[in-house]
């Protein structure tokens, strides 16, 4: 059986009480905390930066799964490491030297990841697959929460599953965008090992978080 990690995206949390929200999803069974960092340039939205992440760090011991939708990335790597990020995921399009960026992330003490937009092919990670610990498939176009799941990304997940299995390494295959009780099982069946969900986790308030997470966490035969 393949265990599936749940990484709730705080993009859908109540921003007025983020510390309390993070503690609530931690207690509800989240495996990681997904933090979307947007710069209003690489994607059309603005969210969090290292100072916010640093203030949130004391509220949980769960890994901070930080997705950078910013360009450039390299000047900010050490700031995110200092703030408490555990996994730092970048887009290939965000800079000219992906391999160098991934090396810098690992050197800063974090696990490096690569995020693939819907139009970005799976093959782009082939030259760096031995240098990453996570691949994030975007099943929506990045920038905003609440978008509809793009079904064609399941084929990309299947491609990546085969590529990862050939390495023999335990690389997390994560998916983000439009995940809910209907789409999550499809993504898991295609081969993902981590689900990022925002509104599907945070709907209904803190008393509903544990049930919401359970609906996203089925396991399938590997």
C-alpha positions as CSV (number, residue, x, y, z in Angstrom):
1,X,0.0,0.0,0.0
2,X,1.2,3.5,-0.8
3,X,0.8,6.0,2.0
4,X,-0.6,9.4,0.9
5,X,0.6,12.6,2.6
6,X,-1.9,15.4,3.1
7,X,-0.5,19.0,2.8
8,X,-3.2,21.5,3.5
9,X,-2.7,24.8,1.7
10,X,-3.0,27.8,4.0
11,X,-4.0,29.9,1.0
12,X,-7.5,28.8,2.0
13,X,-7.1,29.4,5.7
14,X,-8.4,32.3,7.7
15,X,-5.6,34.9,7.4
16,X,-6.7,36.7,10.5
17,X,-5.7,33.7,12.7
18,X,-3.1,31.7,10.7
19,X,-1.4,30.4,13.8
20,X,-4.6,28.9,15.2
21,X,-5.5,27.5,11.8
22,X,-2.1,25.8,11.5
23,X,-2.4,24.3,14.9
24,X,-5.9,23.1,14.0
25,X,-4.9,21.3,10.8
26,X,-1.9,19.8,12.6
27,X,-4.2,18.3,15.3
28,X,-6.6,17.2,12.5
29,X,-4.0,15.0,10.9
30,X,-2.1,17.0,8.3
31,X,1.3,15.6,7.4
32,X,2.8,18.8,6.1
33,X,1.8,22.5,5.9
34,X,1.7,23.8,2.3
35,X,2.7,27.5,1.9
36,X,2.2,29.2,-1.4
37,X,4.6,32.1,-2.0
38,X,3.5,34.4,-4.8
39,X,5.2,37.6,-6.0
40,X,2.6,39.2,-8.3
41,X,5.2,38.9,-11.1
42,X,5.7,35.2,-11.8
43,X,2.1,34.6,-11.0
44,X,-0.8,37.2,-10.8
45,X,-1.2,37.3,-7.0
46,X,0.7,38.3,-3.8
47,X,0.8,36.1,-0.7
48,X,3.4,35.4,2.0
49,X,7.1,36.0,2.5
50,X,9.8,34.7,4.8
51,X,8.8,37.0,7.8
52,X,5.3,35.5,7.8
53,X,6.7,31.9,7.6
54,X,9.1,32.6,10.5
55,X,6.2,33.8,12.7
56,X,4.2,30.7,11.8
57,X,7.0,28.2,12.5
58,X,6.5,27.9,16.2
59,X,2.9,26.8,15.8
60,X,3.7,23.3,14.5
61,X,6.5,20.8,14.2
62,X,5.1,19.5,10.9
63,X,7.3,20.1,7.8
64,X,6.7,23.4,6.0
65,X,6.2,22.5,2.3
66,X,6.9,25.8,0.7
67,X,6.0,26.4,-3.0
68,X,7.8,29.4,-4.5
69,X,5.9,31.0,-7.4
70,X,8.5,33.8,-7.6
71,X,11.3,34.9,-9.9
72,X,14.1,35.1,-9.3
73,X,14.5,32.5,-6.6
74,X,18.1,32.3,-5.7
75,X,18.4,35.6,-3.8
76,X,15.8,34.4,-1.3
77,X,16.8,30.8,-0.6
78,X,18.7,31.5,2.6
79,X,15.8,33.7,3.9
80,X,13.3,30.8,3.5
81,X,15.7,28.4,5.1
82,X,16.2,30.7,8.1
83,X,12.4,31.2,8.3
84,X,11.9,27.5,8.8
85,X,11.0,26.0,5.4
86,X,11.7,22.3,5.2
87,X,10.9,21.7,1.5
88,X,11.5,24.4,-1.0
89,X,9.9,23.9,-4.4
90,X,10.7,26.0,-7.5
91,X,9.5,26.3,-11.1
92,X,12.0,25.6,-13.9
93,X,10.8,28.8,-15.6
94,X,11.8,30.9,-12.6
95,X,15.5,31.1,-13.4
96,X,18.1,30.2,-16.0
97,X,20.0,27.5,-13.9
98,X,17.6,25.0,-12.3
99,X,20.4,22.6,-11.3
100,X,22.3,25.4,-9.5
101,X,19.1,26.5,-7.7
102,X,18.4,23.0,-6.5
103,X,22.0,22.6,-5.3
104,X,21.7,25.9,-3.4
105,X,18.4,24.8,-1.7
106,X,20.0,21.5,-0.5
107,X,23.1,23.4,0.6
108,X,20.9,25.6,2.7
109,X,19.6,22.6,4.6
110,X,16.2,22.1,2.8
111,X,14.8,19.5,0.5
112,X,14.6,20.7,-3.1
113,X,11.5,20.3,-5.2
114,X,10.4,21.2,-8.8
115,X,6.9,22.3,-9.7
116,X,5.4,21.7,-13.1
117,X,2.8,24.0,-14.5
118,X,0.0,22.4,-16.7
119,X,1.9,23.3,-19.9
120,X,5.3,22.2,-18.5
121,X,6.3,18.7,-19.7
122,X,7.3,15.9,-17.3
123,X,10.6,15.5,-19.3
124,X,12.0,18.7,-17.9
125,X,12.9,17.0,-14.6
126,X,14.9,14.2,-16.3
127,X,18.3,16.0,-16.0
128,X,17.7,16.9,-12.3
129,X,15.7,14.0,-11.0
130,X,18.6,12.7,-8.9
131,X,18.8,16.2,-7.3
132,X,15.3,16.5,-6.1
133,X,13.1,15.2,-3.2
134,X,9.7,16.3,-4.5
135,X,7.9,16.9,-7.8
136,X,4.8,19.0,-7.7
137,X,2.3,18.7,-10.5
138,X,0.1,21.8,-10.8
139,X,-3.4,20.6,-11.8
140,X,-4.5,24.2,-12.2
141,X,-2.7,27.3,-13.5
142,X,-0.9,28.7,-10.5
143,X,-1.8,32.0,-8.9
144,X,-5.3,31.5,-7.3
145,X,-7.1,28.9,-5.2
146,X,-10.5,27.5,-5.9
147,X,-9.8,26.6,-9.6
148,X,-11.2,23.5,-11.4
149,X,-9.0,20.4,-11.7
150,X,-7.3,19.9,-15.1
151,X,-7.9,16.2,-15.9
152,X,-5.1,16.0,-18.5
153,X,-2.5,16.4,-15.7
154,X,-3.2,12.8,-14.6
155,X,-1.3,11.6,-17.7
156,X,1.7,13.7,-16.5
157,X,1.4,12.1,-13.1
158,X,1.6,8.7,-14.6
159,X,4.7,9.7,-16.6
160,X,6.3,11.0,-13.5
161,X,5.4,7.9,-11.5
162,X,7.3,5.8,-14.0
163,X,10.3,8.1,-14.0
164,X,10.5,8.2,-10.2
165,X,10.1,4.4,-9.9
166,X,13.0,3.9,-12.2
167,X,15.3,5.9,-9.9
168,X,14.6,3.7,-6.9
169,X,14.5,6.9,-4.7
170,X,11.6,7.9,-2.4
171,X,10.8,11.1,-4.2
172,X,7.5,12.7,-3.2
173,X,5.1,13.0,-6.1
174,X,2.7,15.8,-5.1
175,X,-0.3,17.4,-6.9
176,X,-1.9,20.7,-6.2
177,X,-5.1,22.3,-7.6
178,X,-8.8,21.4,-7.5
179,X,-8.3,18.4,-5.2
180,X,-11.3,17.2,-3.4
181,X,-13.1,13.9,-2.5
182,X,-13.8,13.3,-6.2
183,X,-10.4,14.2,-7.8
184,X,-8.1,13.1,-5.1
185,X,-8.7,9.3,-5.7
186,X,-8.0,9.8,-9.4
187,X,-4.7,11.5,-8.6
188,X,-3.7,8.8,-6.1
189,X,-4.6,6.0,-8.6
190,X,-2.3,7.8,-11.1
191,X,0.6,7.6,-8.7
192,X,0.8,10.7,-6.5
193,X,2.0,10.3,-2.9
194,X,1.0,13.7,-1.6
195,X,-2.1,15.8,-1.9
196,X,-2.2,19.6,-1.6
197,X,-5.7,20.8,-0.8
198,X,-7.0,24.2,0.3
199,X,-10.8,24.7,0.3
200,X,-11.4,21.0,0.5
201,X,-9.6,20.9,3.9
202,X,-10.6,24.3,5.3
203,X,-14.3,24.2,4.5
204,X,-16.6,24.0,7.4
205,X,-14.2,25.4,10.0
206,X,-11.9,23.7,12.5
207,X,-14.4,21.1,13.7
208,X,-14.6,19.7,10.2
209,X,-10.8,19.6,9.3
210,X,-10.2,16.1,10.5
211,X,-13.1,14.7,8.5
212,X,-12.1,16.7,5.5
213,X,-8.5,15.4,5.6
214,X,-9.8,11.8,6.0
215,X,-11.7,12.1,2.8
216,X,-8.5,13.0,0.9
217,X,-6.3,10.2,2.3
218,X,-7.2,6.9,0.8
219,X,-4.3,4.5,0.0
220,X,-4.0,2.5,-3.1
221,X,-1.9,-0.5,-4.1
222,X,1.5,0.7,-5.3
